[in-house]
Amino acid sequence: MKILLLSTALASLAGGFFVLDKAGMIGGLPDPVGVKLQGQLPPLTPLQPTPRAFFRPTTRKGYWNIDVVGDFQLPPTKTLIFSAAGRNLHVDQSWDKLFRRGFSAIDQTRMVGGSEVWREPGMPPANWRSRLKPSQRSLTIYRNYYIDEPFALAWSRDSELARQTWYRRPPSHPQARKTMYQASYELCGQCVNYGDCPPGTLKNTNGFIFFDLENDGTSAGNQQEHANMYVYMAKTVKENTMPYTQIGSITPVPHNSFGYSRTSDYTAGPEWLWTKPAQHTATSRQRGMPDDIVGKSFSDYMDIAMPGTYYLYPDFDYTIPHHADDARHWLASLVGEQEVNMALTNKRRVAWQWLFNTQSSEFANSAKASNAAPPAIAEGMSIFYWFTGAYGVLFWDDHNRLTPSQPVPRDPALQGLGDDRNYACYEHYLHGLWRLFKHHGDLFNGREKYLNQNTECSFDGGQTWYKYNANQLKTKSLPFVRAIVNGDQILVSATMPYAQANQSTRVLVRYVENGYRFYSQIQLRGDEIYLGRATMSR
């Protein structure tokens, strides 16, 4: 009874549309009911393709060219924070080059000492001030901040120690600094590093503060103690920041799909550590937990939720299938993670993005972070993500300074890492940002509407129309299409993930709301990242 369905390859060879089978299935999987077109297909309005920059990707290891595109800026409604590799390659040439290539803030570890952050011995001169505005500053708090002296809070490494960790001791106590209060409070001294402390007090003057402790897992019997510690930490940090400072954490998040996009993700509830209210335990008062956090959750003190995913090598592999419900798929995980989390929180979303595979010995070629995202994936990350309505990105790398053209390390464990990697993926990512924001930044003015999984597409020549989430597009081997509407303007991104260079895929997209009746067709070549815009008529 099946198979009038064309496979991706056959549909491409035929240059045709995907065809529904008689059972109303796609790929043999149960399919949501599509909307049948009434009457004839209306006239199509062509989308104007967004220009591409032509550049030759670098082949030098330990190097990336920031000038593959020209100047452009991120819209003020978004943020893009640089915590990646190689700012040193161009900072001496032009310290603000990053801000003219789409980035809007810099992590403190990538700042220039003496002009952006004070790192020299002793206090800065009385008249010294950072050249960076608060909105351009970001601080990441890693677990070692709490683990190392003088605080020595081993809980940051081992969550099971929450019940032994002190919240606060009297200032005169010899162990007063070895408490969560003191470690979190002392971050207020950050203003000294920028030369802009408020009169008569200390406050953290970073525009962004992000926790990266990654100790959220714990035993069931320790959950309350662990949640209490997270709530108190967040509250104390927040109380000692400026009103404009936004706080987030890589974990916990409302929901973490860990790089997958499964059907079950769309019905999952929020993670316990994100929402669990603080409550007193048998020893919490004795260790200094205050009453005023009772009933508060970690999420209550977060301005930003940080759902996102790092990729593993299989996500970059074009030779394996990616369409099972539990299969890894670069775009389904990128988009699906946001679809799931936007249903669980209304907080601003900022994802960590890394252009190399993360490490995992359980997956082939993933033991070391040595594989760069292929060109279409790197470019697609910097385009499709913003179609989800997210607020920002923390662009991260496990390496900082780059020294180009170094010999291959003798130690095999270091080969393919750091300076021994090819960073052309950065150029493709930057190119995607340039295509989106140089040409369409005006659409991101706060009045735009993100269609997400309500983007309506036809895969059978316009006879039937579907609204699919990322997992459904993945499991049905369909092209991904997402749209943004702002007034009479529509911006559309599309791609056929993992398609081969000789494949051709057609898909129709429409917007028939608010008095508009817009229909258009997109022809995709291989795995290209398509970006097009049109003016809709009523």
C-alpha positions as CSV (number, residue, x, y, z in Angstrom):
1,M,0.0,0.0,0.0
2,K,3.0,2.1,0.4
3,I,5.3,3.2,-1.8
4,L,4.4,6.1,-4.0
5,L,6.8,8.0,-1.8
6,L,10.0,9.1,-3.6
7,S,13.2,8.8,-1.6
8,T,15.3,11.9,-1.2
9,A,17.7,10.8,-3.8
10,L,14.9,9.7,-6.3
11,A,13.0,12.9,-5.8
12,S,16.2,14.8,-6.4
13,L,17.1,13.0,-9.6
14,A,13.6,13.6,-10.8
15,G,13.9,17.2,-9.9
16,G,10.4,16.8,-8.4
17,F,8.5,17.1,-5.2
18,F,8.1,14.6,-2.4
19,V,5.0,12.5,-2.9
20,L,2.6,11.4,-0.3
21,D,1.6,7.7,-0.3
22,K,-2.1,6.6,-0.2
23,A,-2.1,6.1,3.5
24,G,-1.2,9.7,4.2
25,M,2.3,8.7,5.4
26,I,5.7,10.2,4.7
27,G,8.5,7.7,4.9
28,G,6.2,5.1,6.3
29,L,5.7,7.1,9.6
30,P,2.4,8.3,11.0
31,D,1.8,11.8,9.6
32,P,-0.1,14.7,11.1
33,V,-3.1,15.6,9.0
34,G,-2.2,18.0,6.2
35,V,-4.3,20.8,4.9
36,K,-5.6,20.1,1.4
37,L,-5.4,23.0,-1.0
38,Q,-8.9,24.2,-2.1
39,G,-8.9,25.1,-5.8
40,Q,-5.9,25.9,-7.9
41,L,-2.5,26.9,-6.6
42,P,-2.3,30.7,-6.5
43,P,0.4,32.5,-8.4
44,L,3.8,32.2,-6.9
45,T,5.8,35.1,-5.6
46,P,9.5,34.7,-6.1
47,L,11.8,35.1,-3.1
48,Q,14.8,37.3,-3.7
49,P,17.9,35.2,-2.8
50,T,20.3,36.8,-0.4
51,P,23.8,37.5,-1.8
52,R,26.7,35.3,-1.0
53,A,30.3,36.5,-0.4
54,F,32.9,34.7,-2.5
55,F,36.0,33.8,-0.6
56,R,38.6,31.0,-0.6
57,P,38.4,29.2,2.8
58,T,41.7,29.2,4.6
59,T,43.9,26.1,4.5
60,R,46.3,27.3,7.2
61,K,46.0,25.6,10.5
62,G,45.6,27.8,13.6
63,Y,44.2,30.7,11.5
64,W,40.9,32.2,10.3
65,N,40.4,35.3,8.2
66,I,38.0,37.8,9.8
67,D,37.9,39.7,6.5
68,V,36.1,37.1,4.4
69,V,33.2,39.5,4.7
70,G,32.9,43.3,5.2
71,D,31.6,45.3,8.1
72,F,28.1,44.6,9.6
73,Q,26.6,44.9,13.0
74,L,24.2,42.7,15.0
75,P,20.8,44.3,15.6
76,P,20.5,45.9,19.1
77,T,17.7,43.4,19.9
78,K,20.2,40.5,19.8
79,T,23.6,39.6,21.4
80,L,26.5,37.6,20.1
81,I,29.3,37.0,22.6
82,F,32.8,36.0,21.5
83,S,34.4,33.4,23.7
84,A,36.2,31.6,20.9
85,A,39.7,31.3,19.4
86,G,41.9,33.7,17.6
87,R,41.0,37.2,18.5
88,N,44.7,37.8,18.9
89,L,45.1,37.3,15.1
90,H,43.5,40.7,14.4
91,V,43.1,42.6,17.6
92,D,46.4,44.5,17.2
93,Q,45.3,45.5,13.7
94,S,41.9,46.7,14.9
95,W,40.7,46.2,18.4
96,D,37.0,46.7,17.5
97,K,37.1,44.4,14.4
98,L,34.9,41.8,16.2
99,F,32.3,44.5,16.8
100,R,32.3,45.2,13.1
101,R,31.9,41.6,12.2
102,G,28.7,40.9,14.0
103,F,29.8,40.3,17.6
104,S,28.4,42.5,20.3
105,A,30.3,41.4,23.4
106,I,33.5,39.7,24.4
107,D,34.2,37.2,27.2
108,Q,36.6,38.5,29.8
109,T,39.2,35.8,28.9
110,R,39.4,37.2,25.4
111,M,39.8,40.9,26.5
112,V,42.9,42.9,26.0
113,G,44.6,43.6,29.4
114,G,45.2,47.2,30.3
115,S,42.6,48.7,27.9
116,E,39.6,46.4,28.2
117,V,40.2,44.7,31.6
118,W,42.8,45.3,34.2
119,R,45.2,42.3,34.6
120,E,48.3,44.1,35.7
121,P,49.6,43.7,39.3
122,G,48.0,46.1,41.8
123,M,45.0,48.3,41.4
124,P,44.3,50.3,38.3
125,P,45.0,54.0,38.3
126,A,42.3,56.2,39.7
127,N,41.3,57.6,36.3
128,W,41.6,54.3,34.3
129,R,38.4,52.9,32.7
130,S,37.7,50.1,30.3
131,R,37.0,51.1,26.7
132,L,34.3,48.4,26.6
133,K,30.7,49.4,27.5
134,P,29.0,47.1,30.0
135,S,26.9,45.6,27.2
136,Q,30.1,44.5,25.5
137,R,31.4,42.6,28.6
138,S,30.8,39.0,29.5
139,L,32.0,36.9,32.4
140,T,31.9,33.1,32.5
141,I,32.2,31.5,35.9
142,Y,33.8,28.1,35.6
143,R,33.7,25.5,38.4
144,N,37.4,26.1,39.3
145,Y,36.4,29.6,40.6
146,Y,34.6,27.9,43.4
147,I,36.9,24.9,43.8
148,D,40.2,26.7,44.0
149,E,41.5,28.6,47.0
150,P,40.5,30.8,48.7
151,F,37.0,29.4,48.6
152,A,37.7,25.6,48.3
153,L,34.1,24.6,47.7
154,A,34.5,21.0,46.4
155,W,30.7,21.0,45.8
156,S,31.4,22.7,42.5
157,R,33.1,19.4,41.4
158,D,31.0,16.9,43.4
159,S,27.3,17.7,43.8
160,E,27.0,15.1,46.6
161,L,28.9,17.5,48.9
162,A,26.0,20.0,48.9
163,R,24.9,18.8,52.4
164,Q,28.4,19.6,53.7
165,T,28.8,23.0,52.1
166,W,28.3,26.2,54.1
167,Y,26.0,28.9,52.9
168,R,27.4,31.6,55.1
169,R,29.4,32.0,58.3
170,P,29.9,35.1,60.5
171,P,32.6,37.4,59.0
172,S,34.8,36.8,62.0
173,H,34.9,33.0,61.5
174,P,38.3,31.7,60.4
175,Q,36.6,29.8,57.6
176,A,34.3,32.7,56.5
177,R,35.6,32.7,52.9
178,K,35.0,29.0,52.4
179,T,31.3,29.6,52.0
180,M,29.0,30.0,49.0
181,Y,28.1,33.5,50.1
182,Q,31.6,34.8,50.2
183,A,32.6,33.2,46.9
184,S,29.6,34.5,45.1
185,Y,29.6,37.9,46.8
186,E,33.3,38.6,45.9
187,L,32.4,38.7,42.2
188,C,31.2,42.2,42.9
189,G,34.8,43.2,42.8
190,Q,34.7,42.8,39.0
191,C,34.0,46.6,38.7
192,V,37.5,47.3,39.8
193,N,38.8,45.4,36.7
194,Y,36.8,47.8,34.6
195,G,37.4,51.0,36.6
196,D,33.7,51.8,36.9
197,C,32.6,50.9,40.4
198,P,29.5,52.8,41.6
199,P,30.3,55.5,44.2
200,G,31.0,54.0,47.6
201,T,30.2,50.4,46.7
202,L,31.3,47.4,44.7
203,K,29.1,45.8,42.0
204,N,29.7,43.4,39.2
205,T,29.5,45.6,36.0
206,N,29.6,42.9,33.3
207,G,26.6,43.0,30.9
208,F,26.5,39.2,31.1
209,I,27.4,36.5,33.7
210,F,27.2,32.9,32.8
211,F,27.7,29.9,35.1
212,D,29.5,26.8,33.6
213,L,29.7,24.5,36.6
214,E,28.3,21.4,34.9
215,N,27.7,19.6,38.3
216,D,23.9,19.5,38.0
217,G,23.6,15.7,38.2
218,T,23.1,14.3,41.7
219,S,21.5,11.4,43.6
220,A,17.8,11.6,44.4
221,G,18.5,11.9,48.1
222,N,20.7,14.9,47.5
223,Q,18.4,16.9,45.2
224,Q,17.0,19.3,47.8
225,E,20.4,20.2,49.2
226,H,21.8,20.6,45.7
227,A,18.8,22.8,44.6
228,N,19.2,24.9,47.7
229,M,22.9,25.5,46.8
230,Y,22.1,26.5,43.3
231,V,19.3,28.9,44.4
232,Y,21.5,30.6,47.0
233,M,24.5,30.9,44.6
234,A,22.3,32.6,41.9
235,K,20.6,34.9,44.4
236,T,23.9,36.1,45.9
237,V,25.5,36.7,42.6
238,K,22.5,38.6,41.3
239,E,22.2,40.8,44.4
240,N,25.8,42.0,43.7
241,T,25.4,42.9,40.1
242,M,24.1,46.0,38.3
243,P,20.5,46.2,37.2
244,Y,21.5,45.7,33.6
245,T,23.5,42.5,34.2
246,Q,21.9,39.4,32.7
247,I,22.6,36.1,34.3
248,G,22.4,32.6,32.7
249,S,23.9,29.1,33.1
250,I,24.8,26.3,30.7
251,T,23.1,24.0,33.1
252,P,20.5,23.5,34.3
253,V,18.1,24.5,31.5
254,P,14.4,23.9,31.1
255,H,15.1,20.9,29.0
256,N,18.3,19.3,27.6
257,S,18.0,17.0,24.6
258,F,21.8,16.4,24.6
259,G,22.1,16.8,20.9
260,Y,19.1,14.7,19.9
261,S,15.6,15.6,18.7
262,R,13.3,12.9,19.8
263,T,9.5,12.8,19.7
264,S,9.5,12.5,23.5
265,D,11.4,15.8,23.9
266,Y,8.2,17.6,22.8
267,T,6.2,16.3,25.7
268,A,9.0,16.5,28.4
269,G,8.6,18.7,31.4
270,P,11.2,21.1,32.8
271,E,14.3,19.7,34.5
272,W,14.0,19.4,38.2
273,L,17.0,21.6,39.1
274,W,15.6,24.4,37.0
275,T,12.3,24.6,38.9
276,K,12.8,22.9,42.3
277,P,12.0,25.4,45.1
278,A,14.5,25.8,47.9
279,Q,13.4,24.3,51.2
280,H,15.1,24.0,54.6
281,T,16.7,20.6,55.4
282,A,17.8,19.1,58.7
283,T,21.1,21.1,58.6
284,S,20.5,24.0,56.2
285,R,19.9,26.6,58.9
286,Q,22.9,25.4,60.8
287,R,25.0,26.0,57.7
288,G,23.6,29.5,57.1
289,M,20.8,29.1,54.6
290,P,18.5,32.1,54.9
291,D,14.7,31.9,55.0
292,D,14.3,34.4,52.1
293,I,15.2,31.8,49.5
294,V,12.6,29.3,50.6
295,G,10.1,28.8,47.8
296,K,12.4,30.3,45.2
297,S,13.9,28.3,42.3
298,F,17.1,28.7,40.3
299,S,15.0,29.8,37.4
300,D,13.6,32.7,39.5
301,Y,17.1,34.3,39.5
302,M,18.0,33.6,35.8
303,D,17.4,36.3,33.2
304,I,18.5,33.9,30.5
305,A,17.9,30.2,29.7
306,M,20.7,28.5,27.8
307,P,19.3,25.5,25.9
308,G,21.7,24.4,23.1
309,T,23.9,21.6,22.1
310,Y,27.5,20.8,21.2
311,Y,27.8,18.4,18.2
312,L,29.5,15.0,18.1
313,Y,31.3,13.8,15.0
314,P,28.3,11.7,13.8
315,D,26.4,15.0,13.4
316,F,28.9,16.0,10.7
317,D,29.0,12.6,8.9
318,Y,27.3,12.7,5.5
319,T,27.8,9.0,4.9
320,I,25.4,7.7,7.6
321,P,21.6,7.9,8.0
322,H,20.2,10.6,10.2
323,H,16.5,10.0,10.1
324,A,15.6,7.7,12.9
325,D,13.8,9.2,15.9
326,D,16.9,8.9,18.0
327,A,19.3,9.7,15.3
328,R,21.7,12.6,15.6
329,H,21.0,15.3,13.1
330,W,22.7,18.7,13.1
331,L,19.7,20.9,12.2
332,A,17.0,18.9,14.0
333,S,19.0,19.3,17.2
334,L,19.8,22.9,16.7
335,V,16.2,23.9,15.9
336,G,14.4,21.3,18.0
337,E,16.2,22.2,21.2
338,Q,14.8,25.7,20.8
339,E,11.3,24.6,19.9
340,V,11.1,22.4,23.0
341,N,12.5,25.1,25.4
342,M,10.5,28.0,24.1
343,A,7.4,26.0,25.2
344,L,8.8,25.6,28.7
345,T,10.1,29.1,29.4
346,N,9.5,32.7,28.3
347,K,13.0,33.8,29.3
348,R,15.5,35.0,26.8
349,R,17.4,32.1,25.2
350,V,21.2,32.2,24.6
351,A,22.8,29.0,23.3
352,W,26.5,28.1,23.5
353,Q,27.8,27.3,20.0
354,W,31.0,25.5,19.2
355,L,32.1,24.7,15.7
356,F,34.1,21.6,16.5
357,N,32.8,18.2,17.8
358,T,32.7,17.8,21.5
359,Q,34.5,14.9,23.1
360,S,32.9,11.5,23.7
361,S,34.6,8.1,23.6
362,E,31.3,6.5,22.9
363,F,31.0,7.9,19.4
364,A,33.4,7.3,16.4
365,N,35.9,10.1,15.8
366,S,34.7,12.0,18.8
367,A,37.4,11.1,21.3
368,K,39.1,14.4,20.6
369,A,37.6,17.8,19.5
370,S,39.4,17.6,16.2
371,N,36.6,17.7,13.6
372,A,35.3,21.0,12.3
373,A,31.7,21.5,11.2
374,P,31.4,21.1,7.4
375,P,30.8,24.4,5.5
376,A,27.0,24.1,5.2
377,I,26.6,23.2,8.9
378,A,28.8,26.0,10.1
379,E,26.9,28.5,7.9
380,G,23.6,27.0,8.8
381,M,24.2,27.3,12.5
382,S,24.6,31.0,12.2
383,I,21.4,31.4,10.2
384,F,18.8,28.8,11.2
385,Y,19.4,29.4,15.0
386,W,18.2,33.0,14.7
387,F,15.0,31.9,13.0
388,T,13.9,30.4,16.4
389,G,13.5,33.8,18.0
390,A,16.4,33.3,20.4
391,Y,18.0,36.3,22.0
392,G,21.7,35.4,21.5
393,V,24.7,33.1,21.2
394,L,27.8,32.6,23.3
395,F,30.3,31.6,20.6
396,W,32.8,29.3,22.4
397,D,35.9,27.4,21.8
398,D,38.2,25.3,24.0
399,H,41.2,27.2,22.6
400,N,42.0,30.9,23.0
401,R,45.1,32.4,21.3
402,L,46.0,31.0,17.9
403,T,49.5,30.7,16.4
404,P,49.2,29.9,12.7
405,S,51.1,27.4,10.7
406,Q,52.7,25.5,13.5
407,P,54.3,22.0,13.0
408,V,52.2,19.0,13.8
409,P,52.7,18.3,17.5
410,R,54.8,15.3,18.3
411,D,52.5,14.1,21.0
412,P,49.6,12.2,19.3
413,A,47.2,13.3,22.0
414,L,47.7,17.0,20.9
415,Q,47.4,16.4,17.2
416,G,44.3,17.9,15.6
417,L,43.7,20.2,18.6
418,G,44.3,23.9,19.1
419,D,46.7,25.4,16.6
420,D,46.7,22.1,14.8
421,R,43.1,22.5,13.6
422,N,41.8,24.2,10.5
423,Y,39.5,27.1,11.4
424,A,37.9,27.7,8.1
425,C,34.6,26.8,9.8
426,Y,34.8,30.2,11.5
427,E,34.8,31.8,8.1
428,H,31.7,29.9,7.0
429,Y,30.0,30.8,10.3
430,L,30.9,34.5,9.9
431,H,29.6,34.4,6.3
432,G,26.2,33.1,7.5
433,L,26.0,35.9,10.0
434,W,26.9,38.5,7.3
435,R,24.2,37.1,4.9
436,L,21.6,37.3,7.6
437,F,22.3,40.5,9.4
438,K,24.0,42.6,6.8
439,H,21.1,42.2,4.4
440,H,18.1,41.6,6.8
441,G,19.1,43.2,10.1
442,D,16.2,45.6,9.7
443,L,13.7,42.7,10.2
444,F,15.0,42.0,13.8
445,N,13.6,45.2,15.3
446,G,11.4,43.6,18.0
447,R,8.3,43.5,15.8
448,E,9.1,40.3,13.9
449,K,7.1,37.1,14.2
450,Y,8.9,33.8,14.3
451,L,6.9,31.1,12.7
452,N,9.1,28.2,13.8
453,Q,7.1,24.9,13.5
454,N,4.2,26.9,12.2
455,T,6.0,27.5,9.0
456,E,3.7,25.9,6.4
457,C,5.2,23.9,3.6
458,S,4.1,21.6,0.8
459,F,6.2,18.7,-0.4
460,D,3.7,17.4,-3.1
461,G,3.6,20.4,-5.5
462,G,1.1,22.4,-3.4
463,Q,-1.7,20.0,-3.0
464,T,-1.2,19.4,0.7
465,W,0.3,21.7,3.4
466,Y,2.0,20.8,6.6
467,K,3.4,22.4,9.7
468,Y,6.2,20.2,11.0
469,N,8.5,20.5,14.0
470,A,12.2,19.7,13.7
471,N,11.8,16.1,14.7
472,Q,9.1,15.4,12.1
473,L,11.1,17.0,9.3
474,K,14.1,14.8,10.4
475,T,12.3,11.5,10.6
476,K,10.5,12.1,7.3
477,S,13.7,13.1,5.4
478,L,12.2,16.4,4.3
479,P,13.8,19.7,3.7
480,F,13.9,22.2,6.5
481,V,12.2,25.5,6.0
482,R,11.7,28.3,8.6
483,A,10.3,31.8,8.2
484,I,10.2,35.2,9.9
485,V,7.4,37.7,9.1
486,N,7.7,41.5,9.8
487,G,4.9,43.6,8.4
488,D,4.7,42.7,4.7
489,Q,8.2,41.3,4.7
490,I,8.9,37.5,4.8
491,L,12.4,36.0,5.3
492,V,12.8,32.3,4.6
493,S,15.7,30.0,5.3
494,A,15.8,26.5,3.8
495,T,18.1,23.5,3.4
496,M,18.1,19.8,2.6
497,P,20.4,18.6,5.4
498,Y,23.1,16.1,4.4
499,A,22.1,16.2,0.7
500,Q,24.8,15.4,-1.8
501,A,26.1,18.1,-4.2
502,N,24.2,16.7,-7.2
503,Q,20.9,16.5,-5.5
504,S,18.1,18.9,-6.3
505,T,15.1,19.5,-3.9
506,R,12.0,21.6,-4.4
507,V,9.7,22.7,-1.7
508,L,6.8,25.2,-1.5
509,V,6.2,27.6,1.4
510,R,3.2,29.8,2.1
511,Y,2.0,32.4,4.6
512,V,-1.8,32.8,4.7
513,E,-2.4,34.8,7.8
514,N,-3.3,38.4,8.8
515,G,-4.7,39.1,5.3
516,Y,-1.6,37.9,3.4
517,R,-1.8,35.2,0.7
518,F,1.9,34.4,0.0
519,Y,3.0,31.3,-1.9
520,S,6.5,30.7,-3.1
521,Q,8.8,27.9,-4.4
522,I,12.4,27.2,-3.4
523,Q,14.8,25.1,-5.4
524,L,17.7,23.7,-3.3
525,R,21.0,22.6,-4.6
526,G,22.7,19.9,-2.5
527,D,22.9,21.0,1.1
528,E,23.1,24.7,0.4
529,I,21.8,27.1,3.1
530,Y,19.1,29.1,1.2
531,L,18.1,32.5,2.4
532,G,15.5,34.6,0.6
533,R,13.1,37.5,1.2
534,A,10.0,38.8,-0.4
535,T,7.3,41.5,0.0
536,M,3.9,40.0,0.5
537,S,0.7,41.4,-0.9
538,R,-2.6,41.3,0.8
